[in-house]
Amino acid sequence: MTGLFIFLGIFVVLIAWGIHIRNNIVRYFNATKRAWAEVANFERQKVKTLEALEITLNQYTQFEKSTLEQVTALRQQILSLNVDHTDIAQLQQIEKMSKELIRSLNVVVENYPELKADTLYGKMMDDIQEQNENVGAAISIFNRNVEVFNNQIEVFPNNIINTMTLSKKTIRPFRDNLVTDNFDYKPNF
């Protein structure tokens, strides 16, 4: 009889331990989804500033059309970012477009001193810079959550519990290919 109680005790502990592992996997997956939603939210906040920037740039009739088209294209790309589905490739494209737009705006401002003197334009550029910093911070948080989640589903025995109950796949972290291409050092992993 004592052997049965010991067996049942061990069985209950193993079941509780398995449930705990499963719940942690779900918890970290949800944290990763939330972090992705925050990245998308910060990107979407740029849209308001980009719309105001478009209006301001339209006031300068001699302003280069290509830069205005870049603003419009970036705004449309951000609006199409799916909050519910992690799309790293689309986020990489948005970040690339943001950097190209900032570069173009900085060049164009040199050609149009009256635009540089426009206080509304200056405020919008500051807003865009701040929003880019917020996106960068949100991406860092997202990548940390991805790392924790991926570790959760890959280590033993969590991988067994995941395979048996949830079948969650690893999530790809965000990588800025433009930046990493410029590094001489490449880790061997």
Rosetta silent file (secondary structure, phi, psi, omega in degrees, C-alpha in Angstrom):
SEQUENCE: MTGLFIFLGIFVVLIAWGIHIRNNIVRYFNATKRAWAEVANFERQKVKTLEALEITLNQYTQFEKSTLEQVTALRQQILSLNVDHTDIAQLQQIEKMSKELIRSLNVVVENYPELKADTLYGKMMDDIQEQNENVGAAISIFNRNVEVFNNQIEVFPNNIINTMTLSKKTIRPFRDNLVTDNFDYKPNF
SCORE:     score description
SCORE:     0.000 S_00000001
   1 L     0.000  -39.698  179.293    0.000    0.000    0.000 S_00000001
   2 H   -63.375  -38.544  178.379    2.858    2.370    0.827 S_00000001
   3 H   -61.002  -38.442  178.482    4.378    1.684   -2.591 S_00000001
   4 H   -64.453  -42.853  178.917    1.117    2.729   -4.252 S_00000001
   5 H   -64.840  -39.467  177.718    1.080    6.034   -2.339 S_00000001
   6 H   -64.409  -44.999  178.889    4.693    6.691   -3.285 S_00000001
   7 H   -61.116  -47.045  179.059    3.921    5.898   -6.922 S_00000001
   8 H   -63.135  -39.084  178.098    0.817    8.146   -6.890 S_00000001
   9 H   -62.194  -45.741  178.370    2.797   10.909   -5.161 S_00000001
  10 H   -64.252  -41.754  179.535    5.531   10.762   -7.787 S_00000001
  11 H   -61.158  -45.508  179.591    2.916   10.644  -10.559 S_00000001
  12 H   -63.376  -42.333  178.603    1.097   13.713   -9.181 S_00000001
  13 H   -62.475  -43.371  178.931    4.390   15.619   -8.846 S_00000001
  14 H   -63.839  -41.784  177.868    5.344   14.756  -12.440 S_00000001
  15 H   -63.392  -46.695  179.056    1.931   15.833  -13.740 S_00000001
  16 H   -61.301  -40.905  179.244    2.108   19.109  -11.777 S_00000001
  17 H   -64.329  -42.665  177.291    5.640   19.685  -13.048 S_00000001
  18 H   -62.884  -41.215  177.900    4.515   19.060  -16.659 S_00000001
  19 H   -64.489  -41.399  178.425    1.597   21.466  -16.252 S_00000001
  20 H   -60.702  -44.991  178.856    3.955   24.085  -14.825 S_00000001
  21 H   -62.757  -46.321  179.522    6.300   23.733  -17.811 S_00000001
  22 H   -59.273  -45.077 -179.777    3.397   23.916  -20.281 S_00000001
  23 H   -63.929  -36.164  176.549    2.012   27.029  -18.581 S_00000001
  24 H   -65.444  -39.709  177.125    5.434   28.695  -18.710 S_00000001
  25 H   -60.611  -46.436  178.551    5.665   28.018  -22.445 S_00000001
  26 H   -61.773  -43.839 -179.194    2.236   29.606  -22.935 S_00000001
  27 H   -59.678  -46.731 -178.668    3.197   32.538  -20.692 S_00000001
  28 H   -71.682  -32.882  175.304    6.401   33.262  -22.639 S_00000001
  29 H   -64.109  -43.736  178.682    4.656   32.845  -25.987 S_00000001
  30 H   -65.247  -36.578  176.983    2.044   35.394  -24.923 S_00000001
  31 H   -64.141  -37.238  177.938    4.777   37.773  -23.730 S_00000001
  32 H   -67.682  -41.989  176.758    6.381   37.502  -27.159 S_00000001
  33 H   -61.693  -41.745  179.141    3.058   38.231  -28.877 S_00000001
  34 H   -63.652  -42.693  179.642    2.562   41.253  -26.614 S_00000001
  35 H   -63.046  -38.912  177.022    6.071   42.512  -27.394 S_00000001
  36 H   -64.124  -41.930  179.076    5.364   42.163  -31.121 S_00000001
  37 H   -61.207  -35.752  178.125    2.130   44.133  -30.705 S_00000001
  38 H   -68.354  -38.393  175.679    4.120   46.891  -28.989 S_00000001
  39 H   -60.272  -48.654  179.762    6.568   47.026  -31.905 S_00000001
  40 H   -62.115  -38.874  179.488    3.637   47.340  -34.319 S_00000001
  41 H   -63.506  -45.399  178.714    2.011   49.960  -32.090 S_00000001
  42 H   -64.253  -37.206  176.400    5.131   52.129  -32.022 S_00000001
  43 H   -63.668  -41.682 -178.594    5.411   51.812  -35.797 S_00000001
  44 H   -66.788  -28.445  177.677    1.783   52.859  -36.175 S_00000001
  45 H   -63.970  -25.093  177.141    2.387   55.945  -34.033 S_00000001
  46 H   -65.194  -28.327 -174.658    4.689   57.145  -36.800 S_00000001
  47 H   -57.613  -43.831 -179.938    1.718   57.294  -39.166 S_00000001
  48 H   -59.832  -44.182  179.677    0.255   60.393  -37.487 S_00000001
  49 H   -67.712  -39.858  179.563    3.566   62.203  -37.755 S_00000001
  50 H   -65.068  -36.844  177.085    4.069   61.047  -41.338 S_00000001
  51 H   -63.738  -43.538  177.941    0.603   62.334  -42.306 S_00000001
  52 H   -65.946  -37.220  178.619    1.430   65.743  -40.810 S_00000001
  53 H   -64.766  -39.723  176.990    4.822   65.668  -42.527 S_00000001
  54 H   -58.874  -45.207  179.949    3.117   64.994  -45.864 S_00000001
  55 H   -61.686  -44.841 -179.794    0.910   68.056  -45.405 S_00000001
  56 H   -63.390  -43.731 -178.428    3.913   70.205  -44.510 S_00000001
  57 H   -67.699  -32.071  177.627    5.943   68.944  -47.457 S_00000001
  58 H   -64.725  -25.240  179.511    3.045   69.567  -49.846 S_00000001
  59 H   -68.852  -23.675  178.091    3.211   73.241  -48.874 S_00000001
  60 L   -95.153   94.361 -172.592    6.633   73.423  -50.472 S_00000001
  61 L   -62.550  -27.453 -179.609    5.658   73.149  -54.130 S_00000001
  62 L   -85.867    1.484 -176.875    9.250   72.863  -55.252 S_00000001
  63 L   -64.648  143.785 -176.428    9.848   70.000  -52.828 S_00000001
  64 L   -65.166  127.748 -176.073   11.154   66.863  -54.460 S_00000001
  65 H   -63.437  -34.428 -176.479    8.361   64.485  -55.350 S_00000001
  66 H   -62.889  -37.458  179.423   10.423   61.349  -54.643 S_00000001
  67 H   -68.196  -40.380  177.424   10.795   62.228  -50.956 S_00000001
  68 H   -63.062  -38.722  177.316    7.065   62.843  -50.652 S_00000001
  69 H   -65.686  -34.736  177.092    6.452   59.461  -52.299 S_00000001
  70 H   -64.024  -41.189  178.871    8.810   57.848  -49.762 S_00000001
  71 H   -61.429  -46.505 -179.443    6.751   59.319  -46.912 S_00000001
  72 H   -63.638  -43.930 -179.484    3.546   57.972  -48.449 S_00000001
  73 H   -63.828  -41.336  179.153    5.043   54.524  -49.118 S_00000001
  74 H   -64.269  -43.319  179.548    6.382   54.249  -45.565 S_00000001
  75 H   -60.219  -44.069  179.767    3.027   55.263  -44.111 S_00000001
  76 H   -65.337  -39.393  179.500    1.232   52.617  -46.204 S_00000001
  77 H   -63.771  -42.119  179.504    3.768   49.934  -45.253 S_00000001
  78 H   -64.608  -42.665 -179.405    3.320   50.717  -41.548 S_00000001
  79 H   -63.761  -26.438 -179.233   -0.463   50.611  -41.853 S_00000001
  80 L   -87.172   -2.296  179.578   -0.249   47.148  -43.417 S_00000001
  81 L   -65.979  124.870 -176.250    1.842   45.756  -40.511 S_00000001
  82 L   -85.633  118.984 -179.041   -0.134   42.900  -38.970 S_00000001
  83 L   -70.776  -32.921 -174.298   -0.356   43.127  -35.179 S_00000001
  84 L   -85.011  -14.938 -176.870   -1.565   39.538  -34.809 S_00000001
  85 L  -125.038  124.970 -179.637    1.074   37.896  -36.991 S_00000001
  86 L   -73.125  109.380 -179.702    4.809   38.261  -36.401 S_00000001
  87 L  -120.250   88.557 -176.609    6.241   39.349  -39.761 S_00000001
  88 H   -63.546  -39.888 -178.361    9.940   40.037  -39.278 S_00000001
  89 H   -61.370  -41.904  179.413   10.572   40.571  -43.009 S_00000001
  90 H   -67.306  -39.756  177.480    7.954   43.312  -43.188 S_00000001
  91 H   -63.874  -39.905  177.201    9.366   44.985  -40.079 S_00000001
  92 H   -61.586  -40.434  178.158   12.844   44.869  -41.619 S_00000001
  93 H   -63.938  -42.925  179.166   11.446   46.539  -44.744 S_00000001
  94 H   -63.237  -44.374  179.727    9.760   49.258  -42.668 S_00000001
  95 H   -63.556  -39.447  177.735   12.954   49.934  -40.718 S_00000001
  96 H   -63.679  -45.352  179.407   14.945   50.136  -43.966 S_00000001
  97 H   -63.253  -38.510  178.923   12.397   52.546  -45.461 S_00000001
  98 H   -61.630  -46.024 -179.722   12.482   54.684  -42.287 S_00000001
  99 H   -64.422  -41.447  178.934   16.261   55.008  -42.441 S_00000001
 100 H   -64.960  -39.342  179.102   16.178   55.849  -46.157 S_00000001
 101 H   -64.397  -46.354  179.383   13.493   58.471  -45.576 S_00000001
 102 H   -59.667  -43.330  178.707   15.447   60.146  -42.764 S_00000001
 103 H   -60.783  -45.722  179.983   18.542   60.168  -44.987 S_00000001
 104 H   -63.524  -42.962 -179.725   16.561   61.699  -47.884 S_00000001
 105 H   -64.039  -38.829  178.756   14.964   64.309  -45.657 S_00000001
 106 H   -64.768  -38.292  178.251   18.335   65.348  -44.262 S_00000001
 107 H   -68.419  -44.960 -177.203   19.729   65.799  -47.785 S_00000001
 108 H   -65.887  -37.036 -179.748   16.677   67.706  -49.005 S_00000001
 109 H   -60.744  -33.994  177.670   16.664   70.036  -46.000 S_00000001
 110 H   -63.866  -31.874 -179.766   20.135   71.183  -47.007 S_00000001
 111 H   -82.494  -18.353 -177.176   18.703   72.226  -50.391 S_00000001
 112 L  -127.491   84.242 -177.280   15.698   74.013  -48.874 S_00000001
 113 H   -60.075  -30.438  179.922   16.764   76.274  -45.992 S_00000001
 114 H   -66.233  -29.960  176.399   13.202   77.596  -45.579 S_00000001
 115 H   -70.392  -39.987  179.240   12.081   74.042  -44.780 S_00000001
 116 H   -62.577  -33.588 -178.864   14.835   73.695  -42.194 S_00000001
 117 H   -78.623  -14.565 -179.132   13.608   76.908  -40.543 S_00000001
 118 L   -68.088  117.215 -176.500   10.027   75.623  -40.356 S_00000001
 119 H   -67.217  -34.007  178.277    9.408   74.894  -36.653 S_00000001
 120 H   -64.033  -42.794  177.677    6.620   72.423  -37.427 S_00000001
 121 H   -61.151  -44.558  178.960    8.984   70.460  -39.657 S_00000001
 122 H   -59.790  -42.571  179.224   11.625   70.462  -36.910 S_00000001
 123 H   -64.626  -41.673  179.867    9.121   69.188  -34.365 S_00000001
 124 H   -64.686  -39.616  178.259    7.982   66.432  -36.720 S_00000001
 125 H   -64.890  -38.925  175.741   11.562   65.328  -37.364 S_00000001
 126 H   -63.143  -41.996  178.356   12.141   65.212  -33.597 S_00000001
 127 H   -61.583  -44.021  179.878    8.938   63.164  -33.222 S_00000001
 128 H   -63.276  -41.961  178.925   10.040   60.725  -35.917 S_00000001
 129 H   -62.136  -43.808  178.940   13.452   60.374  -34.269 S_00000001
 130 H   -63.655  -41.478  179.206   11.820   59.712  -30.883 S_00000001
 131 H   -66.004  -36.778  175.975    9.443   57.185  -32.420 S_00000001
 132 H   -63.290  -38.450  176.877   12.359   55.428  -34.120 S_00000001
 133 H   -65.629  -40.227  177.473   14.061   55.180  -30.722 S_00000001
 134 H   -63.273  -41.222  177.861   10.848   53.762  -29.219 S_00000001
 135 H   -62.739  -43.213  178.321   10.645   51.195  -32.017 S_00000001
 136 H   -59.487  -42.871  178.229   14.271   50.244  -31.381 S_00000001
 137 H   -65.750  -41.406  179.531   13.559   49.750  -27.682 S_00000001
 138 H   -65.323  -36.518  177.270   10.420   47.725  -28.461 S_00000001
 139 H   -65.394  -39.425  177.416   12.401   45.546  -30.879 S_00000001
 140 H   -61.235  -43.895  178.342   14.981   44.906  -28.142 S_00000001
 141 H   -64.281  -43.274  177.912   12.219   43.824  -25.764 S_00000001
 142 H   -58.185  -47.940 -178.995   10.676   41.672  -28.494 S_00000001
 143 H   -62.915  -36.889  176.705   14.022   39.975  -29.190 S_00000001
 144 H   -64.763  -43.106  178.115   14.548   39.291  -25.474 S_00000001
 145 H   -64.437  -38.248  176.741   11.088   37.735  -25.244 S_00000001
 146 H   -62.364  -43.666  179.397   11.795   35.665  -28.361 S_00000001
 147 H   -60.768  -46.592 -179.288   15.036   34.424  -26.795 S_00000001
 148 H   -63.738  -44.884  179.437   13.310   33.436  -23.547 S_00000001
 149 H   -62.048  -48.541 -179.476   10.439   31.750  -25.400 S_00000001
 150 H   -60.489  -40.590  176.048   12.752   29.875  -27.771 S_00000001
 151 H   -61.499  -41.353 -178.645   14.859   28.714  -24.822 S_00000001
 152 H   -59.010  -39.842 -175.583   11.691   27.582  -23.051 S_00000001
 153 H   -91.584   -8.837 -177.540   10.625   25.310  -25.913 S_00000001
 154 H  -101.587  -23.576 -176.706   14.086   24.021  -26.839 S_00000001
 155 L   -80.732  153.023  177.841   15.564   22.903  -23.494 S_00000001
 156 L   -82.648  137.961    2.978   14.997   19.446  -22.085 S_00000001
 157 L   -93.561    5.506 -178.882   12.440   18.404  -20.787 S_00000001
 158 H   -57.325  -35.898 -179.685   10.427   21.439  -21.910 S_00000001
 159 H   -62.075  -33.694  178.091   10.840   20.383  -25.531 S_00000001
 160 H   -69.045  -46.582  178.952    9.069   17.095  -24.761 S_00000001
 161 H   -61.530  -43.164  179.050    6.180   18.844  -22.981 S_00000001
 162 H   -61.226  -46.646 -179.413    5.927   21.351  -25.848 S_00000001
 163 H   -62.250  -40.137 -177.195    5.867   18.603  -28.477 S_00000001
 164 H   -75.587  -30.005 -171.576    3.233   16.607  -26.586 S_00000001
 165 H  -116.072  -39.884 -171.561    0.894   19.490  -25.711 S_00000001
 166 L  -116.170  -34.925 -176.566    1.426   22.685  -27.711 S_00000001
 167 L    56.675   40.112  176.611    3.757   22.060  -30.666 S_00000001
 168 L   -72.929  142.631  178.215    4.954   25.674  -30.626 S_00000001
 169 L  -101.186  157.405  177.448    7.708   26.495  -33.111 S_00000001
 170 L   -64.648  150.832  179.252   10.659   28.780  -32.480 S_00000001
 171 L  -104.646  138.118  179.883   10.145   32.417  -33.384 S_00000001
 172 L   -80.630  127.010  177.777   12.701   34.222  -35.518 S_00000001
 173 L   -74.015  161.853  176.905   14.134   37.313  -33.797 S_00000001
 174 L   -75.016  133.749  173.586   14.410   40.648  -35.593 S_00000001
 175 L  -131.781  133.206  177.389   17.783   41.283  -37.227 S_00000001
 176 L   -88.885  100.415 -175.792   18.729   44.489  -39.005 S_00000001
 177 H   -63.343  -32.515  178.671   20.487   43.170  -42.101 S_00000001
 178 H   -62.319  -40.487 -179.074   21.765   46.617  -43.077 S_00000001
 179 H   -73.533  -47.835 -176.219   23.622   46.919  -39.797 S_00000001
 180 H   -66.958  -27.652  177.287   24.912   43.355  -39.597 S_00000001
 181 H   -66.565  -25.540 -178.826   26.193   43.489  -43.186 S_00000001
 182 L   -86.301   -5.314  178.052   28.492   46.345  -42.157 S_00000001
 183 L   -82.350  135.898  174.290   30.120   44.365  -39.327 S_00000001
 184 L   -76.251  -34.372 -176.867   33.484   42.798  -40.045 S_00000001
 185 L   -86.732  131.298  174.713   33.016   40.305  -37.225 S_00000001
 186 L  -128.076  118.100  178.183   30.527   37.487  -37.678 S_00000001
 187 L   -64.145  154.054 -175.450   30.018   35.054  -34.786 S_00000001
 188 L   -94.186   47.654  174.120   30.195   31.395  -35.739 S_00000001
 189 L  -125.901    0.000    0.000   26.692   30.379  -34.687 S_00000001
